[in-house]
Amino acid sequence: MFTGPACSGKSTLAERLSAARGIPHLEMDATRARILPESAHSRQDRAVAYRAMHFAAELLLRSGVNVILDAPYGHPEDRAEIGEIVSRTGASMFVIECRVPPAEAVRRFHARGPDSVRLDLTAERVAEIVRSFSYRGQGLVLETGKTGIEECLSRIEAYLAGGPALTRLT
């Protein structure tokens, strides 16, 4: 499970891990765009997307397939749902929290150009999201503004190999 604010590197790292390990990657904003293509980027629409993504994850886990989840997970109810899925499926949960300074997040936002999924994002909005994000400090914490992609991936692989897996989220 990758968590963190906008432009923190979670999707980049999740995609790379997915490709390296052949594990399905479910990303919340892409899920929302697929199931609610004309939706506003409201909390209600995001809640629907989280439920759909979590439903798909649970189906995969029950079939013996690992899954990579990629979303901010800033709301307690979204985090609680993951704990319930872990409990129901007996899956191991590894959390990778991506942290980034606001200035670096804004630089990344400008470098990648307009987001075709998150149409509501602006440089100002990205900075605000990063400043107000409630980091939890659970699992592996990566300072993605200071650590390169390859080093982050190396740390992720070491974490996955040595654990510990989490049983609940706060």
C-alpha positions as CSV (number, residue, x, y, z in Angstrom):
1,M,0.0,0.0,0.0
2,F,1.5,3.3,-1.1
3,T,0.3,6.4,0.7
4,G,1.1,10.1,0.6
5,P,0.0,13.4,-0.8
6,A,-0.2,14.5,-4.4
7,C,3.2,14.5,-6.2
8,S,5.0,12.6,-3.5
9,G,6.2,9.8,-5.8
10,K,3.8,7.1,-4.7
11,S,2.4,6.3,-8.2
12,T,5.9,6.3,-9.8
13,L,7.2,3.9,-7.2
14,A,4.1,1.7,-7.3
15,E,4.3,1.5,-11.1
16,R,8.0,0.5,-10.9
17,L,7.3,-2.1,-8.2
18,S,4.3,-3.5,-10.1
19,A,6.5,-3.9,-13.3
20,A,9.4,-5.4,-11.4
21,R,7.3,-7.9,-9.5
22,G,4.4,-8.5,-11.9
23,I,1.8,-7.4,-9.3
24,P,-1.4,-5.7,-10.3
25,H,-1.3,-1.9,-9.4
26,L,-4.6,-0.3,-8.4
27,E,-4.5,3.5,-8.3
28,M,-7.4,5.4,-6.8
29,D,-7.6,8.4,-9.2
30,A,-7.4,6.1,-12.2
31,T,-10.1,3.9,-10.7
32,R,-12.3,7.0,-10.1
33,A,-11.7,8.1,-13.7
34,R,-12.7,4.7,-15.0
35,I,-15.9,4.2,-13.0
36,L,-17.0,7.8,-12.8
37,P,-15.5,9.4,-15.9
38,E,-17.5,12.7,-15.7
39,S,-17.4,13.1,-12.0
40,A,-16.2,16.0,-10.0
41,H,-13.2,15.4,-7.8
42,S,-15.4,15.4,-4.7
43,R,-14.8,13.4,-1.5
44,Q,-18.0,11.5,-2.3
45,D,-16.7,10.4,-5.7
46,R,-13.3,9.6,-4.2
47,A,-15.1,7.4,-1.6
48,V,-16.8,5.5,-4.4
49,A,-13.5,5.0,-6.1
50,Y,-11.8,3.8,-2.9
51,R,-14.6,1.2,-2.4
52,A,-14.3,0.0,-6.0
53,M,-10.5,-0.3,-5.7
54,H,-10.7,-2.1,-2.4
55,F,-13.4,-4.5,-3.7
56,A,-11.1,-5.4,-6.6
57,A,-8.1,-5.7,-4.2
58,E,-10.1,-8.1,-2.0
59,L,-11.1,-10.2,-5.0
60,L,-7.5,-10.5,-6.1
61,L,-6.3,-11.3,-2.6
62,R,-8.9,-14.0,-2.1
63,S,-7.7,-15.5,-5.4
64,G,-4.1,-15.6,-4.1
65,V,-2.9,-12.6,-6.1
66,N,-0.9,-9.9,-4.4
67,V,-1.9,-6.3,-5.2
68,I,-0.4,-2.9,-5.0
69,L,-2.7,-0.1,-3.8
70,D,-1.9,3.5,-4.5
71,A,-3.8,6.3,-2.9
72,P,-3.4,9.1,-0.4
73,Y,-5.2,7.3,2.4
74,G,-5.6,10.5,4.3
75,H,-9.0,9.7,5.7
76,P,-9.4,7.3,8.6
77,E,-12.3,5.4,7.0
78,D,-10.3,4.6,3.9
79,R,-7.5,3.2,6.1
80,A,-9.9,1.3,8.2
81,E,-11.3,-0.5,5.2
82,I,-7.8,-1.8,4.3
83,G,-7.5,-3.2,7.8
84,E,-10.8,-5.0,7.4
85,I,-9.7,-6.5,4.0
86,V,-6.4,-7.7,5.6
87,S,-8.4,-9.3,8.4
88,R,-10.9,-11.0,6.1
89,T,-8.3,-12.3,3.6
90,G,-5.4,-13.1,5.9
91,A,-3.1,-11.0,3.6
92,S,0.1,-9.4,4.7
93,M,0.0,-5.6,4.6
94,F,3.1,-3.5,3.9
95,V,2.7,0.3,4.0
96,I,5.0,2.6,2.1
97,E,4.5,6.3,3.1
98,C,5.9,8.8,0.6
99,R,6.8,12.2,2.1
100,V,7.8,15.2,0.1
101,P,8.4,18.9,0.8
102,P,5.8,21.2,-0.8
103,A,8.3,22.9,-3.0
104,E,9.5,19.6,-4.5
105,A,5.9,18.5,-5.0
106,V,5.2,21.7,-6.9
107,R,8.3,21.2,-9.0
108,R,7.2,17.6,-9.9
109,F,3.7,18.9,-10.7
110,H,5.2,21.4,-13.2
111,A,7.6,18.8,-14.6
112,R,4.9,16.3,-15.4
113,G,2.5,18.8,-16.9
114,P,-1.3,18.8,-16.7
115,D,-2.9,15.8,-15.1
116,S,-5.5,14.2,-17.3
117,V,-7.1,12.5,-14.3
118,R,-6.8,15.0,-11.5
119,L,-8.1,18.0,-13.4
120,D,-8.5,19.9,-10.1
121,L,-4.8,20.0,-9.4
122,T,-2.9,23.3,-9.6
123,A,0.5,24.2,-8.2
124,E,-1.2,26.0,-5.3
125,R,-3.5,23.1,-4.6
126,V,-0.6,20.6,-4.6
127,A,1.4,22.8,-2.1
128,E,-1.7,23.0,0.1
129,I,-2.4,19.3,0.0
130,V,1.3,18.5,0.9
131,R,1.3,21.0,3.7
132,S,-1.9,19.7,5.3
133,F,-1.3,16.0,4.7
134,S,-1.6,13.9,7.8
135,Y,1.4,11.6,7.7
136,R,1.1,8.5,9.9
137,G,4.7,7.2,10.1
138,Q,3.6,3.6,9.8
139,G,5.5,1.0,7.7
140,L,8.4,2.2,5.6
141,V,8.7,6.0,5.5
142,L,10.4,7.4,2.4
143,E,11.6,11.0,2.1
144,T,11.1,11.0,-1.7
145,G,12.3,14.6,-2.0
146,K,15.7,13.6,-0.7
147,T,16.0,10.0,-2.0
148,G,16.2,8.9,-5.6
149,I,13.9,6.5,-7.2
150,E,16.4,3.6,-7.4
151,E,17.3,4.0,-3.7
152,C,13.6,4.2,-2.8
153,L,13.0,1.0,-4.7
154,S,15.9,-0.7,-3.0
155,R,14.5,0.2,0.4
156,I,11.1,-1.0,-0.6
157,E,12.4,-4.4,-1.6
158,A,14.4,-4.7,1.7
159,Y,11.2,-3.8,3.6
160,L,9.1,-6.3,1.7
161,A,11.7,-9.0,2.3
162,G,12.2,-8.3,6.0
163,G,8.9,-6.8,7.2
164,P,7.4,-6.5,9.5
165,A,3.9,-6.7,7.9
166,L,1.3,-4.5,9.6
167,T,-1.9,-5.9,11.0
168,R,-3.7,-2.6,11.4
169,L,-3.5,1.1,10.5
170,T,-3.9,4.2,12.6
